[in-house]
């Protein structure tokens, strides 16, 4: 028994070190981007309406694609309201090139939105996807609505006589007027055709559970990697909101991505990105650096299912690339880099749960030997380069949570004291939050490996009330249902 601590460390220590190293290398890439390229992450120079009038601004369509689920109307009204606030500054100027499009499966939602904005300074068009509409390749879920809009544009719906960009919003997305002006200025001067920008999560912030808020602290720091991915043109991942696409390119590629073994895709953004890369190469991708605001899930169940969908959807997308002739025609090195780069990112996410469990198993032994080293003059544990590396990864991990939650609360309505308390809370909850969300990723990987491929599109509830209803409904079907 006296040798038990040493035995535990000798058995679990190497596995823990390997796992931490595997994850730490990717974490270091976040910090490299944060430390050395932060100036390109978010556009800081303000842009005025007067400055925009001096530019050759492109036509810009802000598109919100929704299933029309419970709670979605309220958050869409909020997002569109901020767009209209921008237009009030110079109604004639903004109406000459800017418009809002909502693609929904709910005819009732169309009536509500058109009534709410019937006298607004910008045109708002609501497109209702027919219930019997089915694209040629049998595409379903969100991509079905996206492709319906593409087909209508191909028929000259809301056609514009010049270069046009589609700015994709999620239901709850918000861009404040200052950020929209920066985005328009960027689009007036860019030669890129697929662009993204950072996302923070301050909306309805305190209505979400504290554990969910701690999970969202990981997301802004990952956007530093998104910046690198988009600027280098290697679409290891793409997020579907704050995604800006040249309309001509979107109309050409479309969203009719079909199904995989009879199951619809739930990461249509990743599939689109890979198709754009396969057809046009890396030079079409770019980073616009304009901030979008969104909200965290309201419950741990919703957050778990959200993370599950992310990973499962990317696994679907990678499998589909094998049947894409354009992707197959790429050089072997390019294909391997994309596939294995994506696999590495999924692996670091999923492996976090196992590393977390190992840390909990080793921690008591670590504490015992640390005390012995301090008071019994025994050799220090994890001394040397190995210990320094583990400490560095730990600092990067806690630091990433700190940076992420700071980004999220900086644009919130919390006062300074509340922000400080929230940062401390997120850091304290980080071990549990990390274990929960990485377990969702591991669950998705295991289900995929076991051949469990059935999916459905159940968007994350957009209001607290809708989340409560969703949770009650899902409880009757079992724990963490597929969504």
N, C-alpha and C positions, 0 to 999 in steps of 0.2 A: 504493500500500500504506500510505503514511503516513496516509491519510484513512480507512482501513478501519474503525477503531474508531468514528469519527463516523458513517460510513455505516451500520454495524450498528445503532447507537443510533437513527439517524434513521428506519430502516426498522422495527425491532422495538420501539423504545421506546414509540411511541404505542399499539401493540397491547397491550403489557405493561401500560401505565398504565390502559388501558380495562378490561382483564381484572381487574387488581388492584382497581380501583374497584368493579367489578360485584360481586366477592366481598366486598370490604371493607365495603360498606354492610350486608350481612347480618351479617357478623362484629360490626359495631358494635352490632347489635340484641342479640346475645348479651351483650355487655359492658354494655349499658344495663340489661338485666334483672339481670345479676350485680351491678352496682354499686349500683343503686337499689332493687331489689326482692328482695335476697337473703333478707330476713327471711321472705318468703312461700314460698321455694323448698323448704325442708325444715323440718318441725316439730321444734323443739328441746326443748320443754317435756316432761319425762317424765310418763307416765301410769301409775298403779298399778292393780292389780286392784281395790283398794278404791274408787278413784275410778270405775272402770267400773261397779261394782255400784250406784252412785248414779244412773246414767244409764239412759235407756230405749233399751237397745242393740237394734239390728235383728238379725234372723237373717242370718248371714253364711256363705256357702258358698265355700270355696276350691277352685277348679276347675283341675286340671292336664290339659291336652289333649295327647295324644302319639300318634305313629304306632307306638310300641313298638319303635323301632329299637334297634340294638345300642348299649349304653352308657346308654340312657335310664333303665333301672330304677335303676341306682346313684345317679344324681343326683336322681331322684324320691324315693328313700328319704331322702336328705339333706334335701331341702326339707320333706317331711312330718314328719321327725324334729323340726325346729325348731318346727313348729306344735304337735306333741304336747308339747314342752317348755313351751310357753306354758300349755297346759291343765293340766299337773301342778300349777301354782300354786293352782288352785281347780277341780278336776275337775267338780264338780256345776254350778258356775256356768257355765263355758265350754261344757260339753256341752249346756246348755239353749238355746244359740243358734248355736254354731259347729260346722261339719262340714267334712269334706274329701271331694271328689269327684275321681276320676281317670277320664278318658274315653280309652280306649285301643283300638287295633286288635289287641292281642295278648292272647289268652286266658291264655297262660302268665304274662304280666306281672300279670294280675289275681290269679292264684294266689299269686305271690310277695309282692305287696303286702298282700293280705288276711292271709296267714300272718304277715308281719312286724309287722302292727299289730292283730292280733286281740284283744289285751287292752289296747289303748291307751285313754286317757281320752276320746278323741273318736271319734264314728262315722266310719268311712271306707268310702265306697261306690265300687266300681269298676264302670264301665259299659263293656262290650265292644261296639264297633260291629260289627254283622254284616258279613261280607264282601260280601254281596249287597245291602246297604242303599244306596239311592240316593234323595236328596231329589227332590221334585217337579220342581225346575228343573235337575236334573242336576249339582248342586254336588259338587265333589270336593276332594281334599286336606284340609288342616286344617279348613276351613269345614264339610266333610262331618261330621266328628266333633263339631264345635261345634253343628251343627244337630241332630244325633241327640240330643244332650243336651237341647236345647230341646224337641224333640218329646216326649221322655220326661217333661219337666217339665210340659208341657201336659197330659199324662195323669196328673198328680199324683205323679210320682216324686219322692221326698224333699220333698214339699210342706210348706210352713211357713205357719202362720196369721197372717201379718202382713207388714210390709215386709221385703223380703229383698234382699240384695246378693250378686252373684257377683264374687268376686275372682279374676281370671284370672292364672294362673302359666304361664310356660314350663316345660319339663321341668326345667331346672337352677335355677329361681328359688328364692331363699331370702329370707324375712323373719324376722328375729330377733324373739324375744318382745317386746322393748321397742318395736319398730316396729309390730308387730301390735296392741299395745295402743293406740298412737297412732291407728292406722287405724280401729280399732273405735270409739274416742271421736269421731273425725271423722265416721264414718258415722252415729253416733247423733244428730248435730246438723245435718247437711247437708240442703239441699233439692235438691241436684244429683243427676242420674241417671247421668251418665257421667263418671268421674273418673280421673285418672292421678297418678302420683308419680314421683320421680327414681329412676334406676337407676345403680348403680356396678358395677364389674366386677373384684372382688378374688378371686373363688373360683378355686381351682386356678391361681392367677395365674402362679407361676413355672414351671409346666409348659407354658405357652404359649410360643411363640417370641418373642424380644425385639421383632421387627418387628410381630407381632400385638399385643403389649402397647402398643407405640407407637401403633398404629391406634386402640386402645380409648381412648387419652387424649383423642381428639376427642369422644367420645360424652357424657361428663357435662356438658360446657359447652353442648352442644346442648339438654340437658334444661332449661336456663334459658329457651330459646326455647319448649320444650314447655309450661313453666309459663305463659308469656304466651299461647300458642295456646289452652290449655284455659281460662284465666280469661276470655279475650275471646270464647270460643265459636266460633272459626274453625278447624275441623279440617283444617289443611293437612297434618297427619300425625298418626297415632295409633300408639303401640306396643302390641303385643298382650299384653305382660306388664305387671304392675303397673297393669292396666286394671280398673277396678271399675265394674260396670253394675248398675243396678236390675233385679231379676229380671223384674218385670212388663214393663218396656220391652224387655229382651232377648227375652223370650218373644213379644212383639208383633212386633218387627222380624225376629227370627230371623237365621240365618246362611245361609239358602238363597239365596245370591247368584248361583247359576247359573254360566255360563261366558261367555267373550267369544270369539265366532267359533270355538266348539268347544274353546277352551283354558281350563283352570281358572284361577281367580284365585289369586295367591300373596301378595297383601297384603289378606287378608280384613279385617284391622283397619281399614285405610284405607276400604275400601268400607262397612264397618259405620258408621264415623264419619260419612261423607257421607250415608248413608241416615238416620241419627239426626238430623243437622242439617236435612236436607230435610223430614223429617216433624215435628220438634219445635222447630227453631230453635236459636239459640245458648245459650239460658238453661239447657239441660239439662247443659251441660258445666261441669266444675270441676276443681280441683287439690287433691288430698288431702295432698300433701307428705310422705308416709311412704316411707322408703327400702326399695328392693328390691335384693338383691345377686345378681349373675349372673357368668358367667365368659366370658373372651374365647375366640375360636376358637383351636385349638391350632396350626394351620398357616396359612401365607400363602394356600395354595390355598382352604382353607375360608373364610378371611376375605374373599377376593376374590369367591367365589361368594355369600357372604352379602350383601355390598354390592350385587352385581349384582341379586339377588332384590329387595332393597328398592326400587331404582329402577324395575326392570321392573314390579314389582307395582303401584306407584303409577301408572305410565303406563297400565297396564290399567284401574285404578280410574277414572282421569280419563276414559278413553274410554267406560267403562260409564255414567258419569253422564249422557251424552247421551241415553240411553234410559230414564232414570228420570223418570217423569211428575212426581213431587214436586219433583225438582230443576229440571225445566223450568218449573215453575210459580213458582219463586222470581223475585224482581225481577232484571232484567238486570244491574244493578250488583253485586248479591250474588253471582250466578253468575260474573261476570267476575272479581270479587275472589278467589274461591276457586280458580278454575282458574288464573288468572295468578299468584296467590300461590304455588300449588304448583309451577307451571312455573318460577318464579324460584328456588325452593329446589332443584329438581332441576338447574337450569342452573348454579347456583353450585357444586354438588357436582361435576358433570361437567366444568365449565370449569377446575377446579383442576388437572387433569392438563395441559391446554394451557398454563396460566399457569406451571406448574412447569417445563415444557420451555422456555418462553420465558425464564424466569429463568436456567436453566442456559446458554442460548445467549448471554444478555446479560452474565452475571456476569464472564467474563474481560475483556470490554471495560470494564465498570464498574470493575474492579480496576485496569486499566491507567490509565484516566483519573483515578482517585482518587489513584494514586501520582504522576501528572504534576501534579495540582493541589497536592499536598503539597510536592513537591521542585522543580518547574519553574515555580512561580508561575502556573500556568494557572488558568482559571476553574473553580470547583468544579462537579462533576457533580450534576445534580438538585437544584440550590439553589432556594430559594423555596418557595412553597406546595405545589408538586407533590412536591418532595422530602420535605417535612414529612408530607404525606399518605401517601406510600409508606412512610415510616418508621413512621408510626402504625399502618398495617395490618400491617406486619411485627411490631411489638411486640404487637399484639392477637393475631396468629396464634401466636407463640411463647408468649404469656401464656395462651392458651386451652389449649395442650398442657400447660403447667405446672399450670394449675388442674385440668384433667381427670385427669392422672396422680396429682396430689395427692389428689383425691377417691378414686381407685381404690385407692391404697396405704394411705390412712388407715384403712380398715376391713379391711386384710389382716393377716396374721400376721408381716409383716416387722418387724425391729427398726429403730430410727432410722437407723442407718448404711446398712442395706439399702434403706430408703425413699429416702434421699438419693441413693444410687447409681442407683436405678431412675428417679427423676425426671430426673437428668442424662442417663441413657441414652435415655429417651423423647424428651427435647428434641433430643439429637444425631441421633436416627433420624427425627425428625419430617419432614424433607424427603422421605425415601424412603417413609416410611409414607403420607404425604399423596399422593404420586404414585401409589402402588399402589392405594389405595382410591378415589381420584378416577378412575383409569383404569377401574376396575370400573364406576363410574357412567357414564362416557363410553361404555364398551362396550355397556352396556344401552341407552343412548339411540340409539346407532348401529344396534344390532340392531333396535330398535323402528322406527326410520325406514326401515330396509331391508325391513321386513315380516317379519322373523324372529320369530315369535310363539309357538313351541312351548315349553311349560314342563312341569316335573314337580316334585313336592314331595320334596326330599331335605334333611331338616333338618341343620343344622350338627352334626357329631358332638359328643357330650357327654362323652366321655372320650378321653384321649390314645390309648388302644389302638384305639378305634373310629375315630378320625381317621386313624391309620396304615392301617387296613384300607380305609377310604374312599378314601384317596389312591392306594393300590395299585390298587384297582378302577378308579378314574377314569383312571389312567394308561393302561389298556388301551383306553379310548375316545377318548383325545385330550386335548389341553391345555384346562384350565378348561371342562369340560362344562357344559351348561346344567343348572341345578338350581333 
